[in-house]
Amino acid sequence: MKAVSLISRRADLGRTEFRHYYENTHCWLAMQHFPFRRYVRNHVLDQPQLDFDCISEFELAEDLSQYDLMASRSRQLILDDEQQFMDQSRIRIAAATEYPLIVPAAEVPAERLESQVLLLQLEEQPLRAVVEQLARRLADTRPDLHAMRLDLLHSDPQRPFPCNALLWLDWLDRREAVPARLNELPGLLHELWLVRSSTAPSQLQERFVAFQP
């Protein structure tokens, strides 16, 4: 049960303040109240034309599917804290189906990685064929491409995403320019560089206290 969320900062906050509050206060509160399997905050770098500052990835335990998460007491506690740094009117959430394309051979320190995401809008079948072909080419020619995965998104029509797919790339000790063919992908809307903050599964388990329905 994976979800992706676009999160925007409150109008009176800069991106540095927004990121500091998210990483040092809000995410710890969220970990206490939800049993995350995965929780990643991808902070956007230098894209003033976009109306969001972070792309967050969530994956929860399957046994929560019986609950209305949005109406839960745990969610209410998180909502209250969101007011401290988010523009709640612009939050968008989408269900995501993830397709790994290049899987890392080993974990590496975060400081060695440069993270990138491409926002795409294209029908599912041709999109998957194009990115799978691209992944094969890059795996053969770019040993510095550490990981690559595709998220196909299903968002709420009342709060739609600006795209229907996210193509994630992690570059390890990159010394060459990003391949031009990435900018030639059909359906490409935006290309973003990110600062990724990922919480280890062991820490997610350690921080979780209780989910309140």
N, CA and C atoms as a LAMMPS dump frame, in Angstrom:
ITEM: TIMESTEP
0
ITEM: NUMBER OF ATOMS
639
ITEM: BOX BOUNDS ff ff ff
-5.0000000000000000e+02 5.0000000000000000e+02
-5.0000000000000000e+02 5.0000000000000000e+02
-5.0000000000000000e+02 5.0000000000000000e+02
ITEM: ATOMS id mol type element x y z
1 1 1 N 0.862 -1.191 0
2 1 2 C 0 0 0
3 1 3 C 0.892 1.232 0
4 2 1 N 1.367 1.607 -1.202
5 2 2 C 2.258 2.759 -1.318
6 2 3 C 1.476 3.981 -1.765
7 3 1 N 1.842 5.129 -1.208
8 3 2 C 1.258 6.4 -1.617
9 3 3 C 2.375 7.415 -1.808
10 4 1 N 2.102 8.389 -2.664
11 4 2 C 3.032 9.486 -2.912
12 4 3 C 2.258 10.779 -2.684
13 5 1 N 2.904 11.738 -2.04
14 5 2 C 2.235 12.995 -1.719
15 5 3 C 3.088 14.18 -2.149
16 6 1 N 2.448 15.172 -2.749
17 6 2 C 3.084 16.455 -3.035
18 6 3 C 2.767 17.391 -1.883
19 7 1 N 3.806 17.975 -1.298
20 7 2 C 3.628 18.79 -0.101
21 7 3 C 4.223 20.171 -0.34
22 8 1 N 3.459 21.196 0.011
23 8 2 C 3.874 22.583 -0.187
24 8 3 C 4.069 23.265 1.16
25 9 1 N 5.039 24.151 1.207
26 9 2 C 5.308 24.878 2.449
27 9 3 C 4.293 25.996 2.653
28 10 1 N 4.144 26.385 3.907
29 10 2 C 3.298 27.529 4.24
30 10 3 C 3.903 28.789 3.616
31 11 1 N 3.066 29.731 3.217
32 11 2 C 3.521 30.892 2.447
33 11 3 C 4.547 31.747 3.186
34 12 1 N 4.502 31.74 4.509
35 12 2 C 5.418 32.579 5.275
36 12 3 C 6.738 31.89 5.602
37 13 1 N 6.961 30.685 5.086
38 13 2 C 8.187 29.946 5.376
39 13 3 C 9.027 29.783 4.121
40 14 1 N 10.351 29.807 4.304
41 14 2 C 11.261 29.472 3.223
42 14 3 C 11.46 27.966 3.163
43 15 1 N 12.089 27.501 2.089
44 15 2 C 12.299 26.066 1.945
45 15 3 C 13.196 25.498 3.039
46 16 1 N 14.182 26.272 3.499
47 16 2 C 15.067 25.777 4.555
48 16 3 C 14.297 25.562 5.844
49 17 1 N 13.442 26.523 6.21
50 17 2 C 12.625 26.385 7.422
51 17 3 C 11.65 25.214 7.293
52 18 1 N 11.029 25.108 6.123
53 18 2 C 10.09 24.013 5.857
54 18 3 C 10.777 22.66 6.036
55 19 1 N 11.919 22.503 5.406
56 19 2 C 12.642 21.228 5.485
57 19 3 C 13.085 20.926 6.912
58 20 1 N 13.55 21.944 7.623
59 20 2 C 14.01 21.734 9.004
60 20 3 C 12.873 21.235 9.882
61 21 1 N 11.693 21.844 9.768
62 21 2 C 10.567 21.411 10.601
63 21 3 C 10.128 20.002 10.222
64 22 1 N 10.063 19.733 8.931
65 22 2 C 9.644 18.411 8.47
66 22 3 C 10.572 17.331 9.016
67 23 1 N 11.882 17.559 8.879
68 23 2 C 12.849 16.522 9.23
69 23 3 C 13.109 16.403 10.73
70 24 1 N 12.922 17.471 11.469
71 24 2 C 13.272 17.45 12.881
72 24 3 C 12.077 17.383 13.829
73 25 1 N 10.87 17.582 13.299
74 25 2 C 9.677 17.533 14.144
75 25 3 C 8.584 16.648 13.545
76 26 1 N 8.098 17.03 12.367
77 26 2 C 6.9 16.376 11.839
78 26 3 C 7.099 14.897 11.529
79 27 1 N 8.188 14.554 10.875
80 27 2 C 8.337 13.148 10.483
81 27 3 C 8.442 12.237 11.704
82 28 1 N 9.01 12.725 12.799
83 28 2 C 9.113 11.911 14.016
84 28 3 C 7.731 11.679 14.627
85 29 1 N 6.883 12.7 14.568
86 29 2 C 5.509 12.546 15.056
87 29 3 C 4.756 11.524 14.206
88 30 1 N 4.91 11.615 12.882
89 30 2 C 4.229 10.677 11.991
90 30 3 C 4.664 9.242 12.256
91 31 1 N 5.946 9.042 12.507
92 31 2 C 6.458 7.686 12.781
93 31 3 C 5.87 7.1 14.066
94 32 1 N 5.538 7.941 15.025
95 32 2 C 4.948 7.458 16.278
96 32 3 C 3.55 6.894 16.059
97 33 1 N 2.821 7.469 15.095
98 33 2 C 1.396 7.16 14.964
99 33 3 C 1.046 6.235 13.805
100 34 1 N 1.987 5.998 12.89
101 34 2 C 1.715 5.117 11.749
102 34 3 C 2.835 4.087 11.597
103 35 1 N 2.476 2.811 11.371
104 35 2 C 3.485 1.758 11.209
105 35 3 C 4.024 1.736 9.77
106 36 1 N 4.908 2.661 9.465
107 36 2 C 5.457 2.755 8.119
108 36 3 C 6.386 1.585 7.813
109 37 1 N 6.269 1.081 6.605
110 37 2 C 7.288 0.175 6.072
111 37 3 C 8.357 0.969 5.329
112 38 1 N 7.915 2.091 4.762
113 38 2 C 8.838 2.99 4.073
114 38 3 C 8.348 4.413 4.265
115 39 1 N 9.286 5.328 4.489
116 39 2 C 8.938 6.732 4.658
117 39 3 C 10.122 7.546 4.142
118 40 1 N 9.912 8.203 3.007
119 40 2 C 10.983 8.942 2.339
120 40 3 C 10.484 10.344 2.019
121 41 1 N 11.299 11.349 2.331
122 41 2 C 10.992 12.73 1.993
123 41 3 C 11.994 13.198 0.937
124 42 1 N 11.487 13.56 -0.232
125 42 2 C 12.316 14.017 -1.348
126 42 3 C 12.127 15.525 -1.496
127 43 1 N 13.084 16.284 -0.967
128 43 2 C 12.971 17.737 -0.953
129 43 3 C 13.472 18.326 -2.271
130 44 1 N 12.634 19.156 -2.896
131 44 2 C 12.921 19.71 -4.219
132 44 3 C 13.941 20.84 -4.112
133 45 1 N 14.872 20.863 -5.056
134 45 2 C 15.891 21.913 -5.114
135 45 3 C 15.574 22.887 -6.249
136 46 1 N 15.476 24.163 -5.926
137 46 2 C 15.5 25.248 -6.922
138 46 3 C 14.539 25.07 -8.087
139 47 1 N 13.258 24.956 -7.773
140 47 2 C 12.232 24.911 -8.826
141 47 3 C 11.102 25.865 -8.446
142 48 1 N 11.327 27.171 -8.569
143 48 2 C 10.318 28.136 -8.104
144 48 3 C 9.016 28.095 -8.889
145 49 1 N 9.028 27.522 -10.112
146 49 2 C 7.806 27.529 -10.913
147 49 3 C 6.824 26.455 -10.49
148 50 1 N 7.241 25.523 -9.648
149 50 2 C 6.349 24.456 -9.19
150 50 3 C 5.719 24.833 -7.855
151 51 1 N 4.532 24.287 -7.601
152 51 2 C 3.796 24.677 -6.398
153 51 3 C 3.936 23.665 -5.273
154 52 1 N 5.016 22.879 -5.259
155 52 2 C 5.269 21.968 -4.144
156 52 3 C 6.758 21.951 -3.835
157 53 1 N 7.065 21.564 -2.603
158 53 2 C 8.446 21.615 -2.113
159 53 3 C 9.006 20.251 -1.754
160 54 1 N 8.156 19.248 -1.671
161 54 2 C 8.608 17.917 -1.274
162 54 3 C 7.688 16.869 -1.897
163 55 1 N 8.299 15.767 -2.336
164 55 2 C 7.531 14.599 -2.774
165 55 3 C 7.804 13.505 -1.75
166 56 1 N 6.799 13.177 -0.965
167 56 2 C 6.974 12.186 0.092
168 56 3 C 6.424 10.834 -0.362
169 57 1 N 7.135 9.784 0.022
170 57 2 C 6.733 8.411 -0.301
171 57 3 C 6.404 7.687 1.003
172 58 1 N 5.258 7.005 1.017
173 58 2 C 4.799 6.291 2.207
174 58 3 C 4.43 4.857 1.826
175 59 1 N 4.762 3.949 2.689
176 59 2 C 4.249 2.592 2.545
177 59 3 C 3.894 2.097 3.936
178 60 1 N 2.631 1.69 4.12
179 60 2 C 2.123 1.291 5.426
180 60 3 C 1.891 -0.214 5.488
181 61 1 N 1.792 -0.721 6.712
182 61 2 C 1.496 -2.139 6.914
183 61 3 C 0.146 -2.474 6.296
184 62 1 N 0.054 -3.653 5.686
185 62 2 C -1.17 -4.059 4.997
186 62 3 C -2.357 -4.187 5.94
187 63 1 N -2.138 -4.496 7.213
188 63 2 C -3.254 -4.724 8.126
189 63 3 C -4.01 -3.447 8.475
190 64 1 N -3.565 -2.295 7.988
191 64 2 C -4.302 -1.052 8.206
192 64 3 C -5.395 -0.838 7.168
193 65 1 N -5.482 -1.724 6.173
194 65 2 C -6.448 -1.546 5.093
195 65 3 C -7.895 -1.6 5.592
196 66 1 N -8.11 -2.16 6.784
197 66 2 C -9.462 -2.25 7.333
198 66 3 C -9.945 -0.928 7.919
199 67 1 N -9.034 0.033 8.083
200 67 2 C -9.388 1.297 8.727
201 67 3 C -9.535 2.429 7.706
202 68 1 N -10.348 3.407 8.065
203 68 2 C -10.416 4.66 7.316
204 68 3 C -9.309 5.563 7.869
205 69 1 N -8.154 5.518 7.239
206 69 2 C -6.982 6.22 7.772
207 69 3 C -7.215 7.722 7.872
208 70 1 N -7.913 8.285 6.886
209 70 2 C -8.1 9.731 6.86
210 70 3 C -9.026 10.215 7.97
211 71 1 N -9.827 9.31 8.539
212 71 2 C -10.736 9.677 9.628
213 71 3 C -10.219 9.229 10.989
214 72 1 N -9.019 8.709 11.038
215 72 2 C -8.488 8.161 12.294
216 72 3 C -7.986 9.257 13.23
217 73 1 N -7.888 8.889 14.502
218 73 2 C -7.33 9.802 15.503
219 73 3 C -5.858 10.087 15.196
220 74 1 N -5.14 9.083 14.733
221 74 2 C -3.734 9.289 14.374
222 74 3 C -3.603 10.337 13.276
223 75 1 N -4.469 10.245 12.267
224 75 2 C -4.415 11.221 11.18
225 75 3 C -4.73 12.62 11.674
226 76 1 N -5.66 12.747 12.627
227 76 2 C -6.015 14.059 13.154
228 76 3 C -4.827 14.707 13.854
229 77 1 N -4.055 13.901 14.586
230 77 2 C -2.866 14.427 15.266
231 77 3 C -1.835 14.931 14.255
232 78 1 N -1.714 14.218 13.133
233 78 2 C -0.788 14.641 12.098
234 78 3 C -1.287 15.918 11.419
235 79 1 N -2.598 15.979 11.17
236 79 2 C -3.18 17.167 10.55
237 79 3 C -2.919 18.413 11.373
238 80 1 N -3.061 18.292 12.666
239 80 2 C -2.832 19.441 13.543
240 80 3 C -1.399 19.955 13.415
241 81 1 N -0.449 19.035 13.31
242 81 2 C 0.941 19.462 13.201
243 81 3 C 1.26 20.006 11.809
244 82 1 N 0.578 19.522 10.781
245 82 2 C 0.815 20.022 9.43
246 82 3 C 0.619 21.531 9.338
247 83 1 N -0.294 22.062 10.134
248 83 2 C -0.569 23.492 10.091
249 83 3 C 0.649 24.332 10.458
250 84 1 N 1.606 23.733 11.139
251 84 2 C 2.789 24.465 11.581
252 84 3 C 3.742 24.797 10.434
253 85 1 N 3.64 24.054 9.305
254 85 2 C 4.626 24.309 8.247
255 85 3 C 4.128 24.025 6.834
256 86 1 N 2.964 23.406 6.679
257 86 2 C 2.447 23.071 5.35
258 86 3 C 1.299 23.983 4.941
259 87 1 N 1.136 24.131 3.624
260 87 2 C -0.078 24.704 3.059
261 87 3 C -1.001 23.517 2.776
262 88 1 N -1.897 23.229 3.694
263 88 2 C -2.721 22.025 3.596
264 88 3 C -3.652 22.036 2.386
265 89 1 N -3.993 23.218 1.882
266 89 2 C -4.907 23.31 0.736
267 89 3 C -4.275 22.767 -0.541
268 90 1 N -2.942 22.652 -0.558
269 90 2 C -2.264 22.209 -1.782
270 90 3 C -1.699 20.792 -1.671
271 91 1 N -1.965 20.082 -0.578
272 91 2 C -1.492 18.707 -0.443
273 91 3 C -2.252 17.813 -1.426
274 92 1 N -1.501 16.995 -2.158
275 92 2 C -2.102 16.034 -3.078
276 92 3 C -1.521 14.65 -2.799
277 93 1 N -2.394 13.645 -2.79
278 93 2 C -1.979 12.276 -2.488
279 93 3 C -2.428 11.364 -3.624
280 94 1 N -1.535 10.461 -4.021
281 94 2 C -1.855 9.499 -5.074
282 94 3 C -1.419 8.105 -4.649
283 95 1 N -2.218 7.113 -5.007
284 95 2 C -1.775 5.725 -4.878
285 95 3 C -0.716 5.471 -5.945
286 96 1 N 0.286 4.667 -5.61
287 96 2 C 1.401 4.438 -6.521
288 96 3 C 1.662 2.948 -6.693
289 97 1 N 1.857 2.548 -7.94
290 97 2 C 2.32 1.196 -8.258
291 97 3 C 3.762 1.314 -8.724
292 98 1 N 4.663 0.674 -7.998
293 98 2 C 6.096 0.85 -8.237
294 98 3 C 6.67 -0.293 -9.072
295 99 1 N 7.527 0.074 -10.037
296 99 2 C 8.214 -0.898 -10.886
297 99 3 C 9.721 -0.647 -10.795
298 100 1 N 10.466 -1.505 -10.091
299 100 2 C 11.93 -1.362 -10.059
300 100 3 C 12.513 -1.636 -11.444
301 101 1 N 13.432 -0.797 -11.893
302 101 2 C 14.05 -0.932 -13.211
303 101 3 C 15.54 -1.24 -13.108
304 102 1 N 16.232 -0.547 -12.224
305 102 2 C 17.631 -0.847 -11.892
306 102 3 C 17.701 -0.913 -10.376
307 103 1 N 18.059 -2.076 -9.855
308 103 2 C 18.053 -2.308 -8.41
309 103 3 C 19.48 -2.165 -7.875
310 104 1 N 19.696 -1.39 -6.808
311 104 2 C 21.052 -1.227 -6.266
312 104 3 C 21.648 -2.559 -5.826
313 105 1 N 22.929 -2.715 -6.114
314 105 2 C 23.621 -3.932 -5.685
315 105 3 C 23.927 -3.893 -4.196
316 106 1 N 24.052 -2.675 -3.632
317 106 2 C 24.382 -2.529 -2.215
318 106 3 C 23.976 -1.147 -1.745
319 107 1 N 23.801 -1.016 -0.435
320 107 2 C 23.529 0.291 0.156
321 107 3 C 24.796 1.148 0.11
322 108 1 N 24.625 2.439 -0.13
323 108 2 C 25.756 3.368 -0.133
324 108 3 C 25.383 4.592 0.699
325 109 1 N 26.365 5.338 1.21
326 109 2 C 26.051 6.549 1.978
327 109 3 C 25.285 7.558 1.135
328 110 1 N 24.332 8.206 1.746
329 110 2 C 23.467 9.146 1.033
330 110 3 C 24.261 10.287 0.398
331 111 1 N 25.367 10.697 1.02
332 111 2 C 26.132 11.822 0.494
333 111 3 C 26.819 11.503 -0.839
334 112 1 N 26.868 10.249 -1.216
335 112 2 C 27.48 9.874 -2.499
336 112 3 C 26.466 9.872 -3.644
337 113 1 N 25.205 10.073 -3.324
338 113 2 C 24.149 9.991 -4.323
339 113 3 C 23.625 11.366 -4.718
340 114 1 N 23.291 11.501 -5.993
341 114 2 C 22.506 12.629 -6.476
342 114 3 C 21.173 12.057 -6.953
343 115 1 N 20.081 12.608 -6.442
344 115 2 C 18.761 12.053 -6.729
345 115 3 C 17.989 12.97 -7.671
346 116 1 N 17.282 12.335 -8.585
347 116 2 C 16.578 13.03 -9.649
348 116 3 C 15.216 12.367 -9.842
349 117 1 N 14.222 13.162 -10.221
350 117 2 C 12.921 12.591 -10.576
351 117 3 C 12.396 13.307 -11.815
352 118 1 N 11.796 12.53 -12.713
353 118 2 C 11.165 13.079 -13.899
354 118 3 C 9.653 12.926 -13.752
355 119 1 N 8.924 14.011 -13.982
356 119 2 C 7.464 13.986 -13.954
357 119 3 C 6.974 13.744 -15.38
358 120 1 N 6.191 12.678 -15.548
359 120 2 C 5.768 12.242 -16.875
360 120 3 C 4.25 12.162 -16.968
361 121 1 N 3.742 12.392 -18.168
362 121 2 C 2.313 12.244 -18.439
363 121 3 C 2.172 11.492 -19.758
364 122 1 N 1.842 10.212 -19.664
365 122 2 C 1.738 9.376 -20.854
366 122 3 C 0.918 8.145 -20.496
367 123 1 N 0.27 7.547 -21.478
368 123 2 C -0.498 6.336 -21.222
369 123 3 C 0.411 5.242 -20.684
370 124 1 N -0.137 4.405 -19.799
371 124 2 C 0.667 3.438 -19.058
372 124 3 C 1.455 2.48 -19.947
373 125 1 N 0.815 1.896 -20.921
374 125 2 C 1.492 0.857 -21.702
375 125 3 C 2.683 1.392 -22.487
376 126 1 N 2.554 2.46 -23.288
377 126 2 C 3.746 2.966 -23.979
378 126 3 C 4.784 3.524 -23.03
379 127 1 N 4.346 4.106 -21.918
380 127 2 C 5.293 4.654 -20.952
381 127 3 C 6.185 3.565 -20.381
382 128 1 N 5.596 2.461 -19.952
383 128 2 C 6.398 1.379 -19.383
384 128 3 C 7.374 0.815 -20.407
385 129 1 N 6.935 0.674 -21.641
386 129 2 C 7.828 0.148 -22.677
387 129 3 C 9.009 1.083 -22.908
388 130 1 N 8.753 2.384 -22.945
389 130 2 C 9.814 3.362 -23.185
390 130 3 C 10.824 3.374 -22.051
391 131 1 N 10.366 3.402 -20.811
392 131 2 C 11.3 3.51 -19.694
393 131 3 C 12.047 2.197 -19.453
394 132 1 N 11.424 1.075 -19.748
395 132 2 C 12.137 -0.195 -19.614
396 132 3 C 13.266 -0.291 -20.641
397 133 1 N 13.015 0.174 -21.848
398 133 2 C 14.065 0.206 -22.868
399 133 3 C 15.178 1.169 -22.45
400 134 1 N 14.789 2.328 -21.939
401 134 2 C 15.774 3.299 -21.468
402 134 3 C 16.622 2.722 -20.345
403 135 1 N 16.004 2.021 -19.424
404 135 2 C 16.74 1.434 -18.302
405 135 3 C 17.791 0.445 -18.795
406 136 1 N 17.454 -0.367 -19.783
407 136 2 C 18.428 -1.324 -20.317
408 136 3 C 19.624 -0.602 -20.933
409 137 1 N 19.358 0.472 -21.671
410 137 2 C 20.445 1.225 -22.299
411 137 3 C 21.348 1.877 -21.253
412 138 1 N 20.741 2.491 -20.255
413 138 2 C 21.523 3.177 -19.241
414 138 3 C 22.324 2.193 -18.386
415 139 1 N 21.74 1.034 -18.098
416 139 2 C 22.46 0.026 -17.318
417 139 3 C 23.725 -0.419 -18.036
418 140 1 N 23.693 -0.429 -19.369
419 140 2 C 24.844 -0.857 -20.162
420 140 3 C 25.896 0.239 -20.319
421 141 1 N 25.468 1.497 -20.251
422 141 2 C 26.379 2.597 -20.594
423 141 3 C 26.748 3.503 -19.428
424 142 1 N 25.988 3.454 -18.336
425 142 2 C 26.233 4.369 -17.223
426 142 3 C 26.363 3.607 -15.911
427 143 1 N 27.562 3.152 -15.577
428 143 2 C 27.744 2.436 -14.314
429 143 3 C 27.496 3.312 -13.092
430 144 1 N 27.435 4.627 -13.28
431 144 2 C 27.16 5.519 -12.15
432 144 3 C 25.672 5.647 -11.85
433 145 1 N 24.816 5.01 -12.652
434 145 2 C 23.375 5.011 -12.348
435 145 3 C 23.103 3.909 -11.33
436 146 1 N 22.918 4.314 -10.093
437 146 2 C 22.81 3.387 -8.969
438 146 3 C 21.448 2.715 -8.902
439 147 1 N 20.395 3.459 -9.202
440 147 2 C 19.033 2.913 -9.085
441 147 3 C 18.093 3.677 -10.002
442 148 1 N 17.039 2.961 -10.447
443 148 2 C 16.029 3.581 -11.301
444 148 3 C 14.715 2.836 -11.081
445 149 1 N 13.635 3.581 -10.888
446 149 2 C 12.337 2.956 -10.665
447 149 3 C 11.238 3.873 -11.193
448 150 1 N 10.117 3.266 -11.499
449 150 2 C 8.976 3.992 -12.042
450 150 3 C 7.786 3.842 -11.116
451 151 1 N 7.122 4.958 -10.805
452 151 2 C 5.858 4.948 -10.073
453 151 3 C 4.74 5.37 -11.017
454 152 1 N 3.747 4.509 -11.187
455 152 2 C 2.53 4.883 -11.899
456 152 3 C 1.506 5.345 -10.873
457 153 1 N 0.913 6.507 -11.096
458 153 2 C 0.107 7.18 -10.083
459 153 3 C -1.373 7.16 -10.418
460 154 1 N -2.186 7.105 -9.356
461 154 2 C -3.64 7.179 -9.47
462 154 3 C -4.101 8.195 -8.43
463 155 1 N -4.344 9.411 -8.879
464 155 2 C -4.642 10.492 -7.937
465 155 3 C -6.123 10.813 -7.885
466 156 1 N -6.497 11.555 -6.869
467 156 2 C -7.876 11.994 -6.676
468 156 3 C -8.212 13.054 -7.728
469 157 1 N -9.26 12.866 -8.536
470 157 2 C -9.614 13.861 -9.555
471 157 3 C -9.889 15.248 -8.976
472 158 1 N -10.308 15.304 -7.705
473 158 2 C -10.575 16.602 -7.089
474 158 3 C -9.288 17.322 -6.701
475 159 1 N -8.208 16.56 -6.486
476 159 2 C -6.897 17.143 -6.2
477 159 3 C -5.86 16.409 -7.05
478 160 1 N -5.891 16.622 -8.35
479 160 2 C -5.051 15.82 -9.24
480 160 3 C -3.571 16.176 -9.158
481 161 1 N -2.754 15.186 -9.427
482 161 2 C -1.323 15.406 -9.596
483 161 3 C -1.072 16.089 -10.945
484 162 1 N 0.062 16.76 -11.1
485 162 2 C 0.402 17.366 -12.388
486 162 3 C 0.961 16.348 -13.381
487 163 1 N 0.989 15.056 -13.002
488 163 2 C 1.541 14.012 -13.857
489 163 3 C 0.898 12.687 -13.46
490 164 1 N 1.117 11.644 -14.293
491 164 2 C 0.598 10.333 -13.906
492 164 3 C 1.704 9.313 -13.668
493 165 1 N 2.969 9.784 -13.683
494 165 2 C 4.08 8.879 -13.414
495 165 3 C 5.289 9.662 -12.92
496 166 1 N 6.09 8.987 -12.094
497 166 2 C 7.349 9.537 -11.597
498 166 3 C 8.453 8.546 -11.932
499 167 1 N 9.506 9.025 -12.567
500 167 2 C 10.668 8.194 -12.859
501 167 3 C 11.814 8.664 -11.971
502 168 1 N 12.212 7.795 -11.025
503 168 2 C 13.229 8.132 -10.032
504 168 3 C 14.59 7.594 -10.476
505 169 1 N 15.639 8.424 -10.334
506 169 2 C 16.993 8.011 -10.662
507 169 3 C 17.942 8.45 -9.553
508 170 1 N 18.841 7.563 -9.17
509 170 2 C 19.891 7.878 -8.195
510 170 3 C 21.238 7.665 -8.863
511 171 1 N 22.057 8.724 -8.888
512 171 2 C 23.378 8.677 -9.502
513 171 3 C 24.438 8.556 -8.413
514 172 1 N 25.36 7.622 -8.577
515 172 2 C 26.406 7.36 -7.584
516 172 3 C 27.723 7.954 -8.058
517 173 1 N 28.258 8.908 -7.291
518 173 2 C 29.544 9.543 -7.627
519 173 3 C 29.555 10.006 -9.089
520 174 1 N 28.523 10.713 -9.496
521 174 2 C 28.37 11.103 -10.904
522 174 3 C 29.454 12.084 -11.328
523 175 1 N 30.118 11.772 -12.439
524 175 2 C 31.142 12.65 -12.996
525 175 3 C 30.801 13.135 -14.404
526 176 1 N 29.854 12.483 -15.053
527 176 2 C 29.45 12.86 -16.403
528 176 3 C 28.109 13.578 -16.367
529 177 1 N 27.815 14.271 -17.449
530 177 2 C 26.513 14.929 -17.568
531 177 3 C 25.406 13.882 -17.649
532 178 1 N 24.225 14.29 -17.225
533 178 2 C 23.057 13.408 -17.337
534 178 3 C 22.766 13.178 -18.821
535 179 1 N 22.491 11.953 -19.245
536 179 2 C 22.257 11.671 -20.664
537 179 3 C 21.132 12.519 -21.254
538 180 1 N 21.366 13.035 -22.446
539 180 2 C 20.371 13.879 -23.115
540 180 3 C 19.082 13.118 -23.381
541 181 1 N 19.179 11.801 -23.542
542 181 2 C 17.972 11.033 -23.869
543 181 3 C 16.921 11.106 -22.764
544 182 1 N 17.333 11.437 -21.536
545 182 2 C 16.334 11.602 -20.483
546 182 3 C 15.411 12.776 -20.784
547 183 1 N 15.964 13.844 -21.335
548 183 2 C 15.158 15.02 -21.669
549 183 3 C 14.323 14.815 -22.924
550 184 1 N 14.546 13.697 -23.616
551 184 2 C 13.8 13.409 -24.838
552 184 3 C 12.685 12.39 -24.602
553 185 1 N 12.476 12.006 -23.344
554 185 2 C 11.422 11.042 -23.056
555 185 3 C 10.054 11.598 -23.442
556 186 1 N 9.229 10.82 -24.121
557 186 2 C 7.874 11.294 -24.434
558 186 3 C 7.073 11.501 -23.153
559 187 1 N 6.329 12.583 -23.136
560 187 2 C 5.503 12.858 -21.964
561 187 3 C 6.226 13.55 -20.831
562 188 1 N 7.493 13.954 -21.038
563 188 2 C 8.251 14.602 -19.959
564 188 3 C 7.701 16.004 -19.689
565 189 1 N 7.36 16.271 -18.423
566 189 2 C 6.844 17.58 -18.02
567 189 3 C 7.882 18.395 -17.265
568 190 1 N 8.533 17.751 -16.301
569 190 2 C 9.526 18.443 -15.481
570 190 3 C 10.622 17.463 -15.086
571 191 1 N 11.825 18.007 -14.87
572 191 2 C 12.953 17.238 -14.327
573 191 3 C 13.435 17.967 -13.081
574 192 1 N 13.492 17.249 -11.958
575 192 2 C 13.83 17.867 -10.677
576 192 3 C 15.013 17.167 -10.038
577 193 1 N 15.855 17.95 -9.362
578 193 2 C 16.891 17.398 -8.496
579 193 3 C 16.4 17.507 -7.06
580 194 1 N 16.781 16.532 -6.247
581 194 2 C 16.201 16.365 -4.917
582 194 3 C 17.27 16.149 -3.862
583 195 1 N 16.916 16.478 -2.647
584 195 2 C 17.651 16.01 -1.467
585 195 3 C 16.766 14.969 -0.796
586 196 1 N 17.245 13.746 -0.734
587 196 2 C 16.421 12.637 -0.232
588 196 3 C 16.744 12.359 1.234
589 197 1 N 15.686 12.258 2.041
590 197 2 C 15.808 11.857 3.442
591 197 3 C 14.984 10.594 3.626
592 198 1 N 15.659 9.493 3.85
593 198 2 C 15 8.189 3.959
594 198 3 C 15.255 7.608 5.345
595 199 1 N 14.208 7.183 6.011
596 199 2 C 14.328 6.603 7.348
597 199 3 C 14.457 5.089 7.238
598 200 1 N 15.446 4.532 7.889
599 200 2 C 15.693 3.091 7.831
600 200 3 C 14.532 2.317 8.446
601 201 1 N 14.213 1.126 7.913
602 201 2 C 13.119 0.321 8.465
603 201 3 C 13.272 0.035 9.958
604 202 1 N 14.49 -0.198 10.398
605 202 2 C 14.703 -0.469 11.824
606 202 3 C 14.32 0.734 12.674
607 203 1 N 14.593 1.932 12.165
608 203 2 C 14.239 3.144 12.911
609 203 3 C 12.737 3.389 12.876
610 204 1 N 12.09 3.046 11.757
611 204 2 C 10.628 3.163 11.682
612 204 3 C 9.961 2.283 12.734
613 205 1 N 10.452 1.07 12.883
614 205 2 C 9.902 0.146 13.878
615 205 3 C 10.163 0.653 15.289
616 206 1 N 11.344 1.189 15.494
617 206 2 C 11.722 1.664 16.83
618 206 3 C 10.89 2.87 17.257
619 207 1 N 10.583 3.747 16.303
620 207 2 C 9.865 4.988 16.625
621 207 3 C 8.355 4.792 16.768
622 208 1 N 7.808 3.75 16.133
623 208 2 C 6.362 3.565 16.159
624 208 3 C 5.884 3.225 17.575
625 209 1 N 4.81 3.925 17.999
626 209 2 C 4.221 3.689 19.313
627 209 3 C 2.871 2.981 19.164
628 210 1 N 1.903 3.642 18.502
629 210 2 C 0.58 3.017 18.346
630 210 3 C -0.215 3.776 17.289
631 211 1 N -0.999 3.026 16.526
632 211 2 C -1.962 3.628 15.614
633 211 3 C -3.291 3.744 16.336
634 212 1 N -3.907 4.948 16.248
635 212 2 C -5.184 5.173 16.897
636 212 3 C -6.281 5.291 15.842
637 213 1 N -7.184 4.295 15.759
638 213 2 C -8.243 4.312 14.738
639 213 3 C -9.188 5.517 14.893
